[in-house]
């Protein structure tokens, strides 16, 4: 078989039918795996598709079966590294399974905006939802709207009946804090994330649990906003008292802003102050000094979310669910407690 098409258009189902010597209805039956087609006819049609490099319109096929094969992703932080990598992994996994992804990003997370974003996704006839917006108000809106399609969340804490797919945030925070305690630090400050984020709450909880287990003095956590600018501001404020020897920041961006503030003040890291972050974004290994942090597998989290959603939609998927364990990546921004502060620690 051989055929040439005008270069300005892609091959159609009728082109395939013409080349294979069958009706376009027969080609359609092959595309929909109809059992009535002879093997020889199917082979001839598949050969024609390959020769023409024909790619069936998956959206049209899905709609003809009464399914959109579309999932929705609601995210409140698509510009941040972790959520962006998770969304990319979800899109890749969905594409491999023949699904489309429609993403709605919340520029503001007030209830009206959340409801509008969810309505937009539901209007696209999505078959399921993945939530990457771990604020409590998002789940309040979901419950109030009584969403009928299956949905899963990347949150790892909370009182909602959802599958926990994120890394264990509490464990990760405990690991970061325990690392600093093992280095001899007793005056440790925590720069937390936004108060209404479940991830920020979990990391703060892990920090406080570890401090309590070690019977150390608790410094009130500083509530931040995930940005490097806030980390810089927090560093300037902390330097007014200097009653700490180490800082655990709830994400790497705030930790990087803190490093900047400490450098501007002429302090040595980790000679004067140790710093630990959370997330292990790519730039963390290239700061000066390289940042000690807690690593999260954001791509793996995205793939798990999609697999879990397929399971909730009735497709059997052999894939683990539940929180996975993060790991501490020790680099040069953390070190032993400064010798100059050892006399101050005897009171503990």
ABEGO torsion letter per residue (X at the ends): XBBBBBAABBBBAAAAAAAAGBBAAAAAAAAAGBAABBAAAAAAAAAAAAAAGBBBBAAAAAAAAGBAGBBBBBBAAAABAAAAAAAAAAAAAAAAAGBBBBBBBBABABAAAAAAAAAAAAAAGBABBBBBBABAAAAAAAAAAGBABBBBBABABEABBBBBABBBAAAAAAAAAAAAAAAGBABBBBBBBBAABAAAAAAAAAAAAAAAAAGBBBBBBBBBAGBAAAAAAAAAAAAAAGABABBBBABAAAAAAAAAAAAAAGBBOAAABBBBBBGGBAAAAABOBBBBBBBBBAAAAAAAAAAAAAAAAGBBBBBBBEBBBBBBBBBAABBBBBAAAAAAAAAX
